[in-house]
Amino acid sequence: MKVVLLLKEIRKEKGYSLEKLSKMTGISSSHLNYIENNEKEPSLSMTVRIARALKIKIDKLYKVIP
């Protein structure tokens, strides 16, 4: 199984730029970019901040692919 982070898709659906999400979460836009491109794994605290900023439950950020 593979777990895929859906951050980019959800962020774009909400109409947020990386810069806006960065300001809302306190996570740099460059770090968010790495997370979106699966180059870095977000910590739990980052994931919580991202989910709160996007007004979604944490589990909505992830998709499991068999």
Contacts in CASP RR format, 6 or more apart in sequence:
PFRMAT RR
TARGET T0000
AUTHOR 0000-0000-0000
METHOD contacts of the structure
MODEL  1
MKVVLLLKEIRKEKGYSLEKLSKMTGISSSHLNYIENNEKEPSLSMTVRI
ARALKIKIDKLYKVIP
1 64 0 8 1.000
1 65 0 8 1.000
1 66 0 8 1.000
2 64 0 8 1.000
2 65 0 8 1.000
3 62 0 8 1.000
3 63 0 8 1.000
3 64 0 8 1.000
3 65 0 8 1.000
4 62 0 8 1.000
4 63 0 8 1.000
4 64 0 8 1.000
4 65 0 8 1.000
5 35 0 8 1.000
5 36 0 8 1.000
5 38 0 8 1.000
5 42 0 8 1.000
5 61 0 8 1.000
5 62 0 8 1.000
6 60 0 8 1.000
6 61 0 8 1.000
6 62 0 8 1.000
6 63 0 8 1.000
7 32 0 8 1.000
7 35 0 8 1.000
7 36 0 8 1.000
7 50 0 8 1.000
7 61 0 8 1.000
8 36 0 8 1.000
8 37 0 8 1.000
10 54 0 8 1.000
10 56 0 8 1.000
10 60 0 8 1.000
10 61 0 8 1.000
11 18 0 8 1.000
11 21 0 8 1.000
11 36 0 8 1.000
11 54 0 8 1.000
14 54 0 8 1.000
14 55 0 8 1.000
16 24 0 8 1.000
16 53 0 8 1.000
16 54 0 8 1.000
18 29 0 8 1.000
18 32 0 8 1.000
18 33 0 8 1.000
18 36 0 8 1.000
19 29 0 8 1.000
21 27 0 8 1.000
21 29 0 8 1.000
21 32 0 8 1.000
21 50 0 8 1.000
21 53 0 8 1.000
21 54 0 8 1.000
22 28 0 8 1.000
22 29 0 8 1.000
22 32 0 8 1.000
24 53 0 8 1.000
25 32 0 8 1.000
25 46 0 8 1.000
25 49 0 8 1.000
25 50 0 8 1.000
25 52 0 8 1.000
25 53 0 8 1.000
26 49 0 8 1.000
27 46 0 8 1.000
27 49 0 8 1.000
27 50 0 8 1.000
31 40 0 8 1.000
32 50 0 8 1.000
34 40 0 8 1.000
35 41 0 8 1.000
35 42 0 8 1.000
35 46 0 8 1.000
42 50 0 8 1.000
47 58 0 8 1.000
47 61 0 8 1.000
48 58 0 8 1.000
50 61 0 8 1.000
51 57 0 8 1.000
51 58 0 8 1.000
51 60 0 8 1.000
51 61 0 8 1.000
54 61 0 8 1.000
END
